[in-house]
Amino acid sequence: MSLKMIVGKLGRNVLGRELYARVEIGKRREYRFLRHVRAVIHVGANTGQEAELYHSFGLEVIWIEPIPEVFEDLKRHVSGFSKQTAFSYLVTDEDDIECNLHIANNGGASSSMLDLSGHSQMWPGVNYTHTVTIKGTTLGSLLAREGIDIRKFDALVLDTQGSELRILKGAASLLPNFRFVKVEVPDFESYRGCCQIAELSAYMASHGFSENCRVPFMHTSNLGTYFDVIYESKRH
């Protein structure tokens, strides 16, 4: 076990998992915005890996995950957090259209409506195993259907493997509600036809958001970089 792992384990034992998550993970640049929000809508939940972190900040959370098998794991994971609720929807830019969702072999984490492109070079072990057809919905229609008051939520997190800009365009009328929008986005064609950081930042600027921070988390030479980008509204 490395010294870093030993120190991390000691920190969790001394501080407790909840406080450790808030102090150690929450101080990372890509998560500092959580100190300034009350509630989060997280689209592209997978199994809710950030559930403990959100809980440590006392946040109300709406999780949205489209893959049926992954959604069951998500529900089980977040069931112990009283302020967190999971819904199974495929969020996109139009309502009631049949969409093909390609399921990836890494627990569904890289699943997308788009074909793989540069992603296969960055993560050569990831591929699609099968495709499911799911009816898409806009974020606004989802919230209305479930009776969720958008005014309670001031942060939006998107991790949908290339379709983030489509989701934002479908939710354009909701954007003034959010103070922060966090997006995982590349500067290269990771998925065929996916949004890239320049296009995404231009769209967000047109809706009154500027980059709060841009944190690289994966880079491949002669290909490009993946970033966590936090956009902050100029209206708040």
C-alpha positions in Angstrom: 0.0 0.0 0.0 1.4 3.4 -1.0 2.0 6.2 1.5 -0.7 8.2 -0.2 -3.2 5.4 0.3 -2.1 4.9 4.0 -2.6 8.6 4.7 -5.9 8.6 2.9 -7.1 5.7 4.9 -5.9 7.3 8.1 -7.7 10.5 7.2 -11.0 8.7 6.6 -10.7 6.8 9.9 -9.9 10.0 11.9 -12.3 12.4 10.2 -15.1 10.0 9.3 -16.0 9.2 5.7 -18.5 12.1 5.4 -16.2 14.8 6.7 -13.3 13.3 4.7 -15.2 13.5 1.5 -16.1 17.1 2.2 -12.6 18.2 3.2 -10.4 16.2 0.9 -12.5 15.7 -2.3 -14.5 18.9 -1.9 -11.3 21.0 -2.0 -10.5 19.9 -5.6 -11.1 22.8 -8.1 -13.8 20.8 -9.9 -15.9 20.4 -6.8 -15.4 23.7 -5.0 -18.7 25.0 -6.5 -20.6 22.5 -4.2 -19.8 24.9 -1.3 -22.1 27.5 -2.9 -25.2 25.5 -3.9 -28.2 24.0 -2.3 -29.3 21.3 -4.7 -27.9 19.4 -7.8 -29.4 17.8 -10.9 -27.0 15.2 -12.1 -27.6 13.8 -15.6 -25.6 10.7 -16.5 -25.5 9.3 -13.0 -24.1 5.9 -13.6 -24.1 4.3 -10.1 -24.0 7.6 -8.3 -20.3 7.7 -7.5 -20.5 11.2 -6.1 -23.4 10.4 -3.7 -21.3 10.4 -0.6 -19.7 13.7 -1.6 -23.0 15.4 -2.3 -24.3 14.0 1.1 -21.3 15.5 2.9 -22.4 18.9 1.7 -26.0 18.3 2.7 -27.2 18.7 -0.9 -30.5 17.6 -2.3 -29.8 15.6 -5.5 -31.8 14.4 -8.5 -30.0 11.6 -10.3 -30.9 10.7 -13.9 -29.6 7.5 -15.5 -31.0 5.8 -18.6 -29.5 2.3 -18.6 -32.0 0.0 -16.8 -29.5 -2.3 -15.2 -27.2 0.5 -14.1 -30.3 2.4 -12.8 -31.1 -0.4 -10.4 -27.6 -0.2 -8.9 -28.0 3.6 -8.7 -31.2 3.2 -6.8 -29.7 0.8 -4.3 -26.7 3.1 -3.8 -28.5 6.3 -3.2 -31.4 4.8 -1.2 -29.5 5.4 2.1 -29.3 9.2 1.4 -32.6 10.8 2.4 -32.2 13.9 0.2 -31.2 12.0 -3.0 -33.6 10.6 -5.6 -33.0 8.6 -8.8 -35.0 8.6 -12.0 -34.6 6.5 -15.1 -34.7 8.7 -18.3 -32.6 9.4 -21.4 -32.3 13.2 -21.5 -31.8 14.8 -24.9 -32.9 17.8 -26.9 -36.3 16.5 -28.1 -39.3 14.8 -26.5 -40.6 11.4 -27.4 -38.1 10.3 -30.0 -36.7 6.8 -30.1 -32.9 6.9 -29.5 -30.3 4.2 -29.8 -28.1 4.1 -26.7 -24.9 2.1 -27.2 -23.9 0.3 -24.0 -20.2 0.1 -23.0 -18.4 -2.7 -21.4 -17.1 -0.6 -18.4 -20.2 -0.8 -16.3 -22.0 1.5 -18.7 -19.8 4.5 -17.9 -18.8 5.2 -21.5 -22.3 4.5 -23.0 -23.4 7.0 -25.6 -25.9 7.7 -28.3 -22.9 8.4 -30.5 -20.4 6.1 -32.1 -16.9 5.8 -30.6 -14.2 7.9 -32.2 -11.0 9.1 -30.5 -12.3 7.6 -27.3 -11.1 4.2 -28.6 -7.5 5.6 -28.8 -7.7 7.1 -25.3 -9.3 4.1 -23.7 -8.6 1.1 -26.1 -10.1 -1.4 -23.8 -13.6 0.2 -23.9 -16.1 -0.9 -26.5 -19.8 -1.3 -27.0 -21.4 -4.6 -26.3 -25.0 -4.0 -27.4 -27.5 -1.2 -28.2 -30.9 -0.5 -26.5 -33.6 1.7 -27.8 -35.0 4.3 -25.3 -37.4 7.1 -25.8 -35.7 10.5 -25.1 -37.0 13.4 -23.2 -35.9 17.0 -22.5 -34.9 17.9 -19.0 -37.8 20.3 -18.7 -40.4 17.7 -19.6 -38.8 15.2 -17.2 -39.0 17.7 -14.3 -42.6 18.6 -15.1 -43.6 14.9 -15.4 -42.1 14.1 -12.0 -43.4 17.3 -10.3 -39.9 18.6 -9.5 -39.6 22.3 -8.8 -36.6 23.6 -10.8 -36.4 26.7 -8.6 -34.9 24.5 -5.8 -31.9 23.5 -7.9 -28.9 25.8 -8.5 -26.4 23.3 -10.0 -26.5 21.1 -13.0 -24.0 18.3 -13.7 -23.7 16.6 -17.1 -21.7 13.5 -17.8 -23.5 12.0 -20.9 -20.6 11.0 -23.2 -20.9 13.5 -26.0 -24.6 14.6 -25.9 -24.1 17.4 -23.3 -24.7 20.2 -25.7 -27.9 18.6 -27.0 -29.2 18.4 -23.5 -28.3 22.0 -22.8 -30.1 23.2 -26.0 -33.1 21.2 -24.9 -33.0 22.8 -21.5 -32.2 26.4 -22.7 -35.2 27.9 -20.9 -34.1 26.3 -17.6 -30.5 27.6 -17.6 -31.3 30.9 -15.8 -32.1 28.8 -12.7 -28.6 27.5 -12.4 -25.7 29.2 -10.8 -23.2 26.5 -11.8 -23.1 23.9 -14.6 -20.4 21.2 -14.5 -19.7 19.3 -17.7 -17.2 16.6 -18.7 -16.0 17.5 -22.2 -13.1 16.9 -24.5 -11.2 19.1 -26.9 -11.2 16.4 -29.6 -13.8 14.2 -31.3 -14.0 11.5 -28.6 -17.4 10.3 -29.9 -18.4 10.8 -33.5 -20.1 14.2 -33.8 -19.8 15.0 -30.0 -19.6 18.5 -28.6 -16.2 19.8 -27.9 -15.1 22.4 -25.3 -14.8 25.4 -27.7 -18.4 24.9 -29.0 -19.7 24.2 -25.6 -18.1 27.3 -24.0 -19.4 29.5 -26.8 -22.9 28.2 -26.2 -22.7 28.7 -22.5 -21.4 32.3 -23.0 -24.4 33.0 -25.2 -26.6 32.1 -22.2 -24.7 34.3 -19.7 -22.2 31.7 -18.3 -18.4 32.0 -18.1 -15.8 29.4 -17.3 -15.1 29.3 -13.5 -12.4 26.6 -14.0 -11.2 24.0 -16.4 -9.6 20.9 -14.9 -7.9 18.3 -17.2 -8.2 14.7 -16.0 -7.1 12.6 -19.0 -4.7 13.4 -21.9 -3.4 11.4 -24.8 -0.5 12.7 -27.0 -1.5 13.6 -30.6 -5.1 13.2 -29.7 -6.3 15.6 -27.0 -7.6 16.1 -23.4 -10.7 15.5 -21.4 -11.7 18.3 -18.9 -14.1 18.9 -16.1 -15.4 22.4 -16.8 -17.4 24.5 -14.3 -19.5 27.3 -15.9 -20.8 30.0 -13.6 -23.7 32.2 -14.4 -23.1 36.0 -14.5 -26.6 36.6 -13.3 -26.2 35.1 -9.8 
